[in-house]
Amino acid sequence: MFDSSYDVVKVPVDGGELTVGRWGSGPRTVVAAHGVTANHTSFHPLADALGDAFTLLAPDLRGRAGSRDVGPPFGMGAHADDVATVVRELTGGSEVLLLGHSMGGFVAAVAAARHPDLVSSVVLVDGGLPLDLGPLAAMPIEDLLKAILGPAIDRLDMTFESVEAYLDYWRPHPALADDWSPYVERYLEADLFDDAGALRPSTRKEAVVADTESDLREGVVEQSLKQLRQPVVHVRAPRGLLNQEPPLYPEASLEPWRSVVPQLETELVEDCNHYTILLAEHGARQVAETVRRLAAG
């Protein structure tokens, strides 16, 4: 574990500096956007699975972890432009493979549409295609977030006396309990910051609310998907955020998007859920195979 070379750099954007994780030193570059309450360290397993033949760049999106003091504005457009800035700053404007997990998939879709000269192909990992939420869609955003995210959103209002107490909060989580690992612990430790002596999850709740509003109610994601001309692969998990069935993306839910994105390919990653599709080694290895295939052209 933690095989790839890794460091952290800062990239200036409107409103401050983004913290960006950087792994590997290969000529093929992947830029990755994380989920709504996550941080860049969720991509450690993918970086190790890709190895040093790739360079993997992953920002903490504004309002999260090392970039928690950046923003507003939030929303998919702001994140997409930040990703483009990272590409220009750290690659000199070379084309990259753009990957997004969960909400990061929406960021990736918008970034690829707004900055097509920077993006050779797109991988959407259990995200990126708007969900059919049924009656939940009419809920106030905070209620909707609680219904979908559960402990992941509840924790943002909590403080913890130690790192170990925070890990203990997560250990019983049904999506992580059976795949607990140093990768998971490193990801969770990166989520905390010291708030006047108390440890608190770093994600700003205002960012989560604003980004969810942007996902669901602005229409920017749907419009961006229509504009995509790059190869697009949607990689999905067979189980959801609480390790449950049905998953976020049942096979039937993908069909309407094939007419919107004619070049869309879909893949199923076996034996994982919404979190472990990237946080578990077996999930990350399968996603890495998709990245290698696309990068090879």
N, C-alpha and C positions, 0 to 999 in steps of 0.2 A: 504493500500500500504506500501511497505518496511517492511513487517512483519518478514522476516527471519533475523537472526543474520548475521552480515556482518563485515568483516574486510579485510585488504589488507596486503599481505606479499610479500617479495622479494625472488626470487629464482635465484641463480647464474647460468648463461649459458655462452657459449662461446661468448665473446664480451661484457659482462656486466651482469646486473641483470634484470630479467623480473619482472614487477609488476603483481601480481596475486590476483584477487578478490576471496574471500572465504565466502560462505554462509552455514548456517546450521551446524549440527554436527552429522548427522545420519551415520549409518554403511555402507550405500550404496553410492558410490561416482560416481559423474558425472563430467567429465572434458570437458569443452566447448571451442571451438575456434570460434572467431567472424569473421565478413566479412572484405572485403578488405580495407575499410576506417573507420572501426568501432573501438570499444573498449569494454572492458569486461563488462561495465555497461549495455550493451544491454541485458544481461542475468538476470537483476534484476527481471523482471516479471516472468521468468521461475523459479527462486529461490523461489519466494513467492508462486508460484503455486505448487511446489514440497514440500515445507515446511521443517521442521527440521528433517523429517525422512531421508533426504538425505544430503550429503555434496556435494556442487557444487563448483568446482574450475574452474576459467576462467582467463587465462593470457591475458594481453595486448600483442598481438603478436609484435615481434621486429619491430621497426620503427613506432609504434603507441602509443599514450597516454603516460602512465607511463613508457613504454618501448621504447620510441621514439629514445633514444640514443643508443640502442642496434642494432648492425649490421652496414654494411653488414657482411656476406652474407645474402641475402634474398632468396626467393624461397620456394617451398613446402617442399623440403627435410630439409632445415634449420628449418622451423616452426615445422615440424613433430618431429624432434629431440628435439627441445625445449619443445614440449608438453610431450614427453617421460621423459625428465628431470624433469618437474613439477610433473609428476606422481610419479617418484621414490623419489623425494625429500619430497613430502608432503603426500604420502601414504605408503612409505616404499616399493614400488614396487608391491602393490596389484593390482589386475585386476579392471579396471574401465569401465563404460559405456562411450564411447567417442562420443560427439555430436559436429557437426560443422554446422554453418549457412553460406550460401553463399560461399565465398571463404574458409571459415573455414571448409566447407564440404570437399573440396579438401585436406586441411590439415589433417582432420580426416581420410580420406581414406588412405593417404600416411603413416600417423603415425600408423594406424592399421596394414598395410602391413609390415612396417619396424620393428615394435615392437609388434608382435602378443601376446607375453606373458603378456603384460600389458593391453590388451583390450578384454573385454568379448563380447561386441556388439557395433554396430555403428548406430547412427542416423544422417542422412544427411538432414538438414533443408533447403529446397529450394536452394540446392547447391550440390556439390560433384560429380555430373555426368556431364561430359563435354557437353557443349551446342553446338547445331548446329547453328552456326552464319551466315551461308550462305555467301553472298558477304562481310559482315563485317569482316570476318576472315582475308582477305587480307590487311586490313587497317594497317597503322603504329599503334603501340600500343597506343600512346597518343590519336590519333584520334578515335580509337576503344573505349577507355575508355570514352571519351566525348560522343560518340554516345550511349553508354549503361548506363552510370552512371549519366549523366547530371549534376545537381547542386551538387551532392555528390563529383564529381571530380573538378568542377569549384572552389569550396570553398577553395581548398588547396592552391590557389594562392592569396587568399584574406586575409585582416586583418579586425578586427572589433573593434569598440571603446568601447564596453561593452558586457557583457554577454547577456543583453537584446537585443542588436542589433543582436547578433548571433542567438538568439531564433527567432527574427523577420524575419531573413533571411529564416529560415526553416518553419515558421508557414504556409505559403501558399503552401508548397510542397504537391502535390496531394496525396501522399502516407500517409501523416501524418495529414493533416488538419482536417479530420473527427475523428481522434483518438488521438488528442492532450491530454497529461496527464502529471502528475508529473514524470512518468517513462520516457517519451520522454525528458522532460526538464533535468532530472538528467543525462541521457545519453549524451545529447548535451553539457551540462556544463562540463562533464568529457572530452570532446573532445578538449577543449581549453587549450593553455598554453601561458604564458606571454613571448613574444619575444621582449626584450628590450623596454618594455612599451606598446607594441601593442599585442592584443589578436589574436592568429593565431590557426587554426585547427592543431592538434598535429600530424596527419599522415604525414609521410615523403613521398613526391611524388615519390622519387626514389624507395622506397619500393613497392609502388603500381605498378609502371611500371615493376619492376623486377619480382614481384609476378605474374602479368598478363602474362608476357612472360613465366614464369614457368608453369602456368596453361595451356596455349594454345599451346606451341611450344616445350616443352621438352619431352612430352610423359610420364612423371613420374606418372601422375594421372591415365591414362589408364592402365599402367602396374600394378600399385598398386591395382586397382579395380579387375584385374584378379587374384591377389594373395589372396584376402580376403577370409577367411574361417569362420569368425564370422557371426552371424546374422546381417543383414543390413536392415534398414528401411529408405526409402526415403519419407520424409514428405514435401508436396508441397503446395504452395499458389495458389489460382485461379486467382490472378492478379499479375502484375509485379511491377517493381521498381517505376513506375509513376502511380500506381493504375490502370493500363490499362489491357485490354485483347488484344491478348492472353498473358498468363503468361510466365515466363521463361521456365516452364516445362509443356507444354501440355501433355495430357495423351499419345498421340501417340509417343512423343519423348522418353518415358521411355522404349518402347518395345525393341529397340536394346540392351539395357543394361541388359535385363533379361537373355540373353545367356552368357554375360560376367560375371555377378554376379548371379548365379542360385538361391541363397538363398534370393535374393532381394525381399522385400515387399514394397508396395507403399501405401501411405495414402494421402488423400486430407483434408486439414484444411479449414473448411468453412469460408467464409466471411472475408477474409484478403488479404493482399498483401505481397510483398517480405519483407517489413519492419515490418508490424504489425503482421505477423505470430509469432513474438517474442515480439515486443514492446507493443502490446496491450494485455490486460488481457485475452480476449476471445481466442486469438491465442495461447498465452503461456499456457493456461489451457489445450488446446487440445494436444499441444506438450508434456506437462507434463504427460498426460495420456499414450502416447506412451512410454515415458521413464519408467513409473511405470510398464507397461506391460512387457517390456523387462527385467527390473531389477528383476521382480518376476520369470523370467525364464520360 
